[in-house]
Amino acid sequence: MVGSEVRKTFVLDTNVILHDSSCITQFKEHAIVIPISVLEELDQFKKGNQSTNYHAREFLRSLDALASDAIFNNGVAVGNDGGSIRIQLEREFDPKLESNFDRSKIDHHILNCAYLLAKESRNGPVILVSKDVNVRLKAKAVGLQSEDYTTDHVRDLSVVYTGSRVVENLDSSLIDSLYAANGFAPEQLVLDTPLIANENLILRNHQKSALARFHPKEGLVRRVSKGHVFGVSPRNAEQTFALSVLSDPEIPLVTLVGKAGTGKTLLALAAALEQRKNYRQIYLARPIVPLSNKDMGFLPGEIGDKLSPYMQPIYDNLGVIMNHSANGEGRPPSQQIQQMLEEEKLVISALSYIRGRSLHRIFFIVDEAQNLTPHEVKTIITRAGEGTKIVFTGDIFQIDHPYLDAQSNGLSYLIEKMQGEPLYAHVNLEKGERSELAQLASDLL
């Protein structure tokens, strides 16, 4: 979308703006056209506390700052690269589109605007940019170029950072130094690429093995020992890595990615409860993304009743922890957790209801984070105060959001941008531990 010799004209769909209100700065020397129908649709999103409401307001403010009479004619300049933006007023439907599409839908008015501009263009291609795959298909059906908005897409998913690697044929003396709690410098390993901050290692030779992590502050590879937190014990190497970084106070940002049943939420919750005395509060939140056309307004009851179906997986994980035996305090976990809920030391809520709260000394777990946009992830992290730890869990291949995919969701974006930062750690959980049947279904269905 940028950096071409031929000046292009990009017509923006409403969903692009609701995804990224700064999108008009991403097209460099090209021309941007905003159909008047888009402004009408944005007007419906101005009020509210959701991310889409924020983007609608920010975009309209940016447009107002640029506005002049020229914005409805030849357009006004955007940035310093020769780009421009203009608003296109409503026009009569082209007969080809009118015979195929319902005029009552705003999507079709946007499509008509782009189609007419493309027919009349003498200065390069006209491209409709939309996050809606159905709109893109309709555009291509009538011979109109159409693209997804990919500015915040991650690279090839085959090279997404996993957070760990296996090192074979390691010298026994290095493994011995790990068990002696001495550690060793990463330069002593023979690797294809250098270790990055907080990268985990499975180290093996023919006789011995060890789990380790590279500590950037010390510049040493140190052993990761298997332990248990709040009655939960790791069942594989990746879960051991996860508990290690979740329990490390020097790592305030953690992402855990894996299929259903790999223990992402359970491990994060158990680690938070184990460290509850170090934090003022534990927040567990999920974005509300309905799996059908019905949203929360259609569900019966008060707000608690409406939220219950979305929060149930978190309560299920709490139930697993409650069933474990008493820990060091001598009281069953169920009693401790119930008291924390009553005193609001442990808060479970939809992510939209967390907005506006101060995140100081909070252990903040965001479940199903793959349904967040990159901007929403950034908003959460930038509000973290001193002593706060934020954990994002999710499956980047299980997207429920209509305008996100494996490459454009906020969790994938976060992993790509943050890898190698000393304050960040990532673990990819691969093995399902829920049951053999659950693992089989996850693999085959």
FENHU-V661715 format. One record per residue. SS is DSSP state (~ for helix, > for strand, _ for the rest). OMEGA is omega in degrees with one decimal (* if undefined). Layout:
BEGIN
{{SS & OMEGA} {SS & OMEGA}}
END
This chain:
BEGIN
{{_ & -176.1} {_ & 168.3} {_ & 179.9} {_ & 177.9} {_ & -179.7} {_ & 179.3} {_ & -178.2} {_ & 173.6} {> & -179.6} {> & 175.5} {> & -173.2} {> & 172.4} {_ & -177.9} {~ & -174.9} {~ & 176.2} {~ & -179.5} {~ & 178.8} {~ & 176.3} {~ & -176.6} {_ & -177.1} {_ & 178.2} {_ & -173.3} {~ & -175.7} {~ & 177.7} {~ & -172.2} {_ & -172.5} {_ & 171.6} {_ & -172.2} {_ & -173.5} {_ & -179.7} {> & 177.6} {> & 175.9} {> & 176.5} {> & 175.9} {> & 179.7} {~ & 177.6} {~ & 178.0} {~ & 178.2} {~ & 177.9} {~ & -179.5} {~ & 178.0} {~ & -179.6} {~ & 179.9} {_ & -176.1} {_ & -173.1} {_ & -174.4} {_ & 178.1} {_ & -176.8} {_ & 178.9} {_ & 178.6} {~ & 179.8} {~ & 178.2} {~ & 177.4} {~ & -177.6} {~ & 178.4} {~ & -179.2} {~ & -178.4} {~ & -179.7} {~ & -178.9} {~ & 176.0} {~ & 178.8} {~ & 180.0} {~ & 179.2} {~ & 178.1} {~ & 179.1} {~ & -166.1} {_ & 169.9} {_ & -179.9} {~ & -176.7} {~ & -177.2} {~ & 177.4} {~ & -178.7} {_ & -178.6} {_ & 179.7} {_ & 178.5} {> & -176.0} {> & 174.4} {> & 179.0} {_ & -176.1} {_ & -175.9} {_ & 179.9} {_ & 178.6} {> & -179.4} {> & 176.5} {> & 175.3} {> & 177.4} {> & 179.8} {> & 179.3} {_ & -177.5} {_ & 178.8} {_ & 178.7} {_ & 179.6} {_ & 172.1} {_ & -178.0} {~ & -179.6} {~ & 179.9} {~ & -177.3} {~ & -179.1} {_ & -176.4} {_ & -172.8} {_ & 179.9} {_ & -177.3} {_ & -177.5} {_ & -178.0} {_ & -178.4} {~ & 177.5} {~ & -177.2} {~ & 174.2} {~ & 177.1} {~ & 177.9} {~ & 179.3} {~ & 178.9} {~ & -179.4} {~ & -178.8} {~ & -179.8} {~ & 177.8} {~ & 179.8} {~ & 179.3} {~ & -174.5} {~ & -172.2} {_ & 173.7} {_ & -172.2} {_ & 179.1} {_ & -174.5} {_ & 172.9} {> & -173.6} {> & 174.7} {> & -179.7} {> & -177.3} {_ & 173.3} {_ & -176.7} {_ & -177.1} {~ & -179.8} {~ & 176.5} {~ & 179.5} {~ & 178.2} {~ & 178.0} {~ & 178.6} {~ & -179.7} {~ & 179.7} {~ & 179.7} {_ & 175.2} {_ & -179.2} {_ & 176.4} {> & -179.4} {> & -178.8} {> & 168.3} {_ & 173.7} {_ & -169.6} {_ & -177.1} {_ & -178.0} {_ & 175.1} {_ & 173.4} {_ & 179.6} {_ & 179.4} {_ & -176.7} {~ & 179.0} {~ & 179.3} {~ & 177.8} {_ & -177.9} {_ & -179.0} {_ & 178.5} {_ & -179.4} {> & 175.1} {> & 179.3} {> & 176.6} {> & -177.9} {_ & 173.9} {_ & -179.1} {_ & 177.4} {_ & -177.0} {~ & -177.8} {~ & 178.6} {~ & 176.7} {~ & 177.2} {~ & -179.3} {~ & 176.2} {~ & -179.3} {~ & 176.2} {_ & 177.8} {_ & 178.4} {_ & -175.0} {_ & 177.5} {> & -179.4} {_ & -178.6} {~ & 179.9} {~ & 179.5} {~ & 176.8} {_ & 174.8} {_ & -174.0} {_ & 176.0} {_ & 178.6} {_ & -178.6} {_ & 174.0} {_ & 174.1} {_ & -174.7} {_ & 175.1} {_ & 175.3} {_ & -178.2} {> & -175.0} {> & 166.8} {> & -173.4} {> & -176.4} {> & 159.1} {_ & -173.7} {_ & -176.5} {_ & -170.0} {_ & 174.2} {> & 179.2} {> & 172.6} {> & -175.7} {> & 175.5} {> & 177.3} {> & 179.7} {> & -173.8} {_ & -177.5} {_ & 179.4} {_ & -175.0} {_ & -176.1} {> & 169.1} {> & -178.0} {> & -177.0} {> & 171.2} {_ & -177.2} {_ & -179.8} {_ & 178.3} {_ & 176.5} {> & -180.0} {> & 179.0} {_ & 176.5} {_ & -179.3} {> & 179.2} {> & 177.6} {_ & -177.4} {_ & 178.5} {_ & -175.4} {~ & -177.0} {~ & 177.0} {~ & 175.9} {~ & 175.8} {~ & -177.8} {~ & 179.7} {~ & 179.5} {~ & -178.0} {~ & 177.5} {~ & -176.9} {_ & -177.5} {_ & -177.9} {_ & 180.0} {_ & 178.1} {_ & -175.6} {_ & -179.7} {> & -177.3} {> & 169.8} {> & 175.7} {> & -177.3} {> & 177.2} {> & 178.9} {_ & 176.2} {_ & 177.2} {_ & -179.6} {_ & 173.4} {_ & -176.3} {~ & -175.0} {~ & -179.6} {~ & -179.3} {~ & -179.7} {~ & -179.7} {~ & 179.2} {~ & 178.8} {~ & 178.6} {~ & -179.6} {~ & 178.0} {~ & -176.6} {_ & -171.7} {~ & -179.0} {~ & 179.9} {~ & -175.4} {_ & 179.6} {_ & -175.0} {> & 171.4} {> & 176.0} {> & 169.4} {> & -174.8} {> & 175.7} {> & 171.5} {_ & 179.4} {_ & 176.6} {_ & -179.3} {_ & 180.0} {_ & 176.1} {_ & -179.0} {_ & -179.0} {_ & 176.8} {_ & -175.2} {~ & -177.7} {~ & -178.6} {~ & -177.1} {_ & -177.5} {_ & 171.7} {_ & 178.6} {_ & -174.0} {~ & 178.3} {~ & 178.1} {~ & -179.8} {~ & -177.2} {~ & -171.3} {~ & -179.7} {~ & -178.2} {~ & -177.0} {~ & -173.6} {~ & 178.3} {~ & 177.5} {~ & 177.4} {~ & 177.4} {~ & 178.3} {~ & 175.4} {~ & 179.3} {~ & 177.9} {~ & -179.2} {~ & -179.2} {~ & -177.6} {_ & 178.8} {_ & -179.2} {_ & -178.5} {_ & 177.7} {_ & -172.3} {_ & -178.1} {_ & 176.3} {_ & 178.8} {_ & 176.5} {_ & 177.7} {~ & -178.9} {~ & 179.4} {~ & -179.9} {~ & -178.7} {~ & 178.6} {~ & 178.1} {~ & 178.7} {~ & 177.2} {~ & -179.8} {~ & -179.1} {_ & -178.7} {_ & 169.1} {_ & 175.3} {> & -175.5} {> & 177.8} {> & -174.3} {> & 171.2} {> & -175.0} {~ & -178.3} {~ & 179.9} {~ & 175.7} {_ & -174.8} {_ & 178.3} {_ & 179.1} {_ & 179.9} {_ & -176.1} {> & 177.5} {_ & -177.3} {_ & 179.9} {> & 167.1} {> & -169.0} {> & 178.9} {> & 176.9} {> & -178.4} {> & -179.7} {_ & -174.4} {~ & 177.3} {~ & 178.1} {~ & 175.4} {_ & 174.0} {> & 175.0} {~ & -179.7} {~ & 179.4} {~ & 177.0} {~ & 178.9} {~ & -179.7} {~ & -179.9} {~ & -175.1} {~ & -177.2} {~ & 177.8} {_ & -178.7} {> & 177.4} {_ & 179.6} {_ & 175.7} {_ & -179.2} {_ & 174.1} {> & -179.0} {> & 179.8} {> & 175.4} {> & 176.8} {> & 177.8} {> & 177.9} {_ & -173.3} {_ & 178.2} {_ & -179.8} {_ & -173.5} {_ & 176.0} {_ & -178.5} {_ & -174.9} {_ & -175.6} {_ & 177.9} {_ & 173.7} {_ & -174.9} {_ & -177.8} {_ & -174.3} {_ & -178.2} {> & -174.1} {~ & -179.2} {~ & 176.2} {~ & -179.7} {~ & -179.7} {~ & -179.4} {~ & -178.1} {~ & -174.8} {~ & -172.9} {~ & -175.7} {_ & -178.9} {_ & 178.0} {_ & -176.4} {_ & -177.9} {_ & -172.6} {> & 173.9} {> & -179.4} {> & 174.9} {> & 175.2} {> & -178.8} {> & -171.8} {_ & -173.4} {_ & 176.5} {_ & -178.2} {_ & -178.7} {_ & 175.7} {_ & 177.3} {~ & -179.7} {~ & 179.2} {~ & 178.3} {~ & 179.6} {~ & 179.2} {~ & 179.9} {~ & -177.6} {~ & -168.7} {~ & -173.0} {_ & *}}
END
